[in-house]
Amino acid sequence: MRPRTLRTALATLTAGLAAVGCLTAAGPAAAQERPPRNDCSPAVSLTGFSDTLDKTTHDGTYVGNLSALARDRHGSRAALSDRSALFRLDARTLKPRGVTPLADESGAALDAEGLVVSRDGTYLVSSETEPSVRRYSRTGEILDRLPVPDALRTAPAGRAQANGSFEGLTLLPGGRTLLASMEYPLVGDPADLVRFQTWQRTGRGDFRLGAQYAYRTDTGLGVSEVTATPDGRLLVLERGFTSGVGNTVRLYLADRRGGTLGKTLLADLADCPSLGATAKQPQPNPLLDNFEGMAVTGRSKGRLEVLIVSDDNQNAAQTTRFLRLRVRA
């Protein structure tokens, strides 16, 4: 979904450039150029980006509005459109291999925002419409629907704001705890507090309600995605938009401590090198867009490989863009 516009303009940020040095070999060998680090911060480096899917179609379905990513079985990637389409992507090229339509129990479209691929190959999908979390088969049939606390339902049924509920979804290591992140605060909660709801998988394979956590966002930002790290902590993407300035996108590492989630800033993505990326509207860094989906896809040299995707809202001024990050967490 399109992020909420901030009331106060943000100062324009300048993309950080990685230093390039040279390495001198022992003896008479000539100096060699050291490859660029492409650092966004001491904890995060940008290894590349791709606009290959921007304004494309697959089997007659628009490949955009991408709001969630997950590591699928057999090494592929799953990408969820908030217009009720689930794409299976090639892990290397990111080109679609197939698409599965999704719907609710009455056949209506979802405002699908969060995605998890279970070990058995089924999909857990959150929607902001009610909000809801449903479990789907590989071919798109509804298998189950998880309970949701009354307070988290969209007003007037509950206290959630319209288009401000279940934006992120992740399964913690071990596969027994599912976590959904609210995008914005409930009516009556502090302006910087959002709730993370968990469910516990039972021995029968279904889910029952679990603990709820409080997470504090930066001023004016919402949570657009959350994904678990292999050690059970959380990567959290906070995002906002200011007309005439552009997007703010920050990556945090969060850890559960009692009933709250403490967080550490890993990187402000405006500080990443642009690597030649271009923007169709003003941005603090032309690399930036409306980033909403995120998945840990592997580990390399002691760092996590993280894939992030933007939701272009099927808008000519926005781009469907993938970022590949290497994260020390």
N, C-alpha and C positions, 0 to 999 in steps of 0.2 A: 504494500500500500504506500501512498505518498506520505512522507513524514510531515508532521505538524510544523508550520512555519514559526520560527522564533519571533518573539515580540521585539527583541532588541538586536540590532545588527551586530554581527561578529566581525572582528578585525580580520583583514585579509592576511592569510598565512602564506609563507614562502616555502616551497618544497625544499627539503634538505638534500644536499648533494653528497654522495659518498666520495671519499678521497681515493685517489688512485696513486699508488706509489710504484716503486720499482725494486726489484730484487736482484742483487748482484751475486752471481755464482762464484764459487771458490775458484782460484786460479785465473787463467786468462779469458774465461768464458765471458761473452758479452752480457750486459744487463738485460734482464727480461722484465716485461711489463706485468705487474700484478693485476689479476682480474678485478673488476670493480666489485665492491661489497654490496652496493645498493641498500645501505642501511636506512631504515626509517627511524630507528632508535637503537640503543645497545641491545635490546631484546628481540627486535624484529627487523628482518631484511626482506626486500621485495625481489623475487626471483623472476618475475615476468607478469605480463598481462595479456589478455586476448579479448578482442571484440568480434570474434569469428561468428558469433550467433546473432549479432545485432541486426534487427529488422529482417529476420529470416523466417521461413516456415518449414515445417516437416509434416509430410502426409496431410497437408491442408490445414495444419494447426500452427498458429503464430507462436514462434519460439521467443518468448519474452515474458514480462510480468513475473520474472523468476524471484521467488520469495524464500526459498529454502534449498539446501543441498544436503546430501547424505552420501556416505560411501556405501555403494550397493554391493551385492554379492558378485563374485568372480572378477573383482577389480574394476568394475565400471562405476559410474557415478549416477545418482538420481537427482534430478532437479525438479522442483515443484513450482508450477505457475499458480498465482492466486486466482486464475480464471479456470480452475478445476482441471488442469492437465498435468500429468506426471510423465516426465521425459527420462529415458535412460540414455546416458551419454557415454561416449568412448572416453576412457580415463586419460588418454594422451591427447587426442585432437579436440575433445569436448563436443564433437559432432553427435547429434541425436542418432540413436540406434532404434528407438521406438517411442511411442507415446501411448499412454493409457488415460482415458477420461475418467474423472471422479465425480461423484454426486452424493447428495444426502439421501435419506430414506425415501423421500418423495420424488427423487430424480432432479431436484433443483441444484444449481451450481453452488459451490462453496466459495468462501473467501479464504482460501487455503494459504496458510502462512508458515506452518512448522512441519517438519518431516523427519521420521526415524525409520530406518530399515532394520527389522528384527532379524535375529539369527535364523529364524525359520523362513525368511524371505517375505514375510508380510510387512505391510506399511502401516505406521501410525502417523496420522495426519491431523493437525489442529486447524480449526477454522475460527475466524473472528466473528462469524455471523451470530452465534448464540452466546458465548463461544462453545466449542465442542472439541473433543478428541475422539476420532474413530479409528478402528483398525480395519484395513482393507487387504484383500487377497492380492496376489500378483497380477490378477486380471481385472481388479477394480471393484470386486463385490464387497459390500460391507459385512464384516464378521462380528464386530462388537462396537459398543459405544461406551466410553468411560464416564463415570460420575463426575460432576463438576459442582463445587460448593456454591450455594445460592448467592453469596456475596459477590462472586466473580462473574455472575451472569450480566449481560448487557442491560442497562437500565431501560425500562422500569422494573424488569424482573429482578435485577440485582443492582450493584453499584459500579459496574464497569462502564467506561465511556465507549460510545460507538467507535469502531475501528481503533480500539485501544486495549484489546484484551490479549488472547494467546498469540503472540507473534513468534516466539521461539519454542523449540521442542528438542529434547535430547534424552538419550538413554545412557545412564551412568555405567561404568565398567561392571561387568558381571551380569548385566541385562535384567536386573530385578527392580531398579528404580528409574522411573520415567519422570522428567521434569519439564514443565512448561513455564515460560516467562511471560508475564504481562508486559505490554508495551508502555502503558501509561498508568498513573495512579488511579485507584478507585475514588469515586466521589466521596469526599470527607477525609481522605488520607492526605498526609503532607505532599506538597507538590513535587518532592524529589524522591518519593518512596514508591517503588513498584513491588509487586508480590510474585514470588516464584512458587508454584504449586507442584507437589510431587504425588506420585502414585506408586504403590508397591505391587509387584507381580505376585500372585498367589501360586500355590502348588498346582492349581488347575490351569494356570496360564492366563487368567484374567487379571485385571488391575483393581485395587481398592485404593481409596484416598489415603495419602500419607501426609507428611509434615509440610508446612508452609513456611517460606523464608521471606525476609524483608531485604530489599536491595536498594541502595541509594544511588540515584543517577546524578550526573552533572546537571547543572542548571539549564533548563530548556531542552534537554535531550531525553529521548526514549530508548528503550531496549528493542533493537530490531532483530537480534538473534542471540542464541546461546548454544554452545556445544561443549560436551564433556571432553576433558583431556584423559589420557590413559591412566593417570593416577587419581581420577575422581574429582579434580577441580574443574572449574568452568571458564571457558573463554566467552566473554560477553562483548557484544558489539553494541555500542551506543551511537545514536544517530540523530541529527536534526537538520533543518534546512532554513535558510534565510534568503528571502527573495532579493535578487540583485547581488548576492554574495556567494551563495552556493551551499554545499553540504559540509557538515561537521561529522566526522566518523572517527571514533576512538575505540581501540581494542583494549579490554581490561582482562586481568586474571582474577577470578573470584574464588574464595574458599569459604566453605560452610563453617561457621563458628556459632554454635547454639542456634538461636532463631534468626540470626542475621547473616549476611554475606559480606565479608570484608573484601575489598578490591584493591588491586594494584594496576596502575597504568602501564601497559606494555608499549603502546605507540599511538600517537595521533597520526592518522594516515595522511594528513596534509603535509607531514614532514617526510614522506617517502619521495624518492626521486620519481619524476614523471615518466622517464624512459620513452619520451616521444609521444605519449598519449595526448589526445586532443579532447576538448570539451565542447559541447554544443550550446552551453550557457555559462554564465560567469561561475567560476569555482576558485577557491583558494589555491588549489592545485589542479591542473587539467586532468590528472589521474582520477579525481574523485567523481563519484556519482552516488545514487541512492542505494547503497550497499545494504542488503537484507539477508542473504543466505551465506552460511559458513559451515565448513566441515573439516575435521582433521582427516587427512587422507594418507598419512604415513609418518615415518620418522627418518631423518637423514642427518648424520654427523652430530647426533645428540640433540637435534632440534626437531620440533614438530613441523610437518608439511601441512599447511592450511590453505584451503581454497575458499575464496569469497566471491560472491556474485551480486550484481546490482539488479534491482527491479526498475525497468525502464518505463513502467506504467503505460506502455504502448504509446509513448509520447515522443514526437519528433525531436524535442530538445533534450532527451535523455538517451542513455546508451546501455545496452546489455553488455556488461563488462565483467570478465573474470580476473581476479588477482591471485597470484600464487605467492604465498608468504612462507618464510622460514622463521619459526617462533621458538625462542628459548623460554620455556615455562616450567 
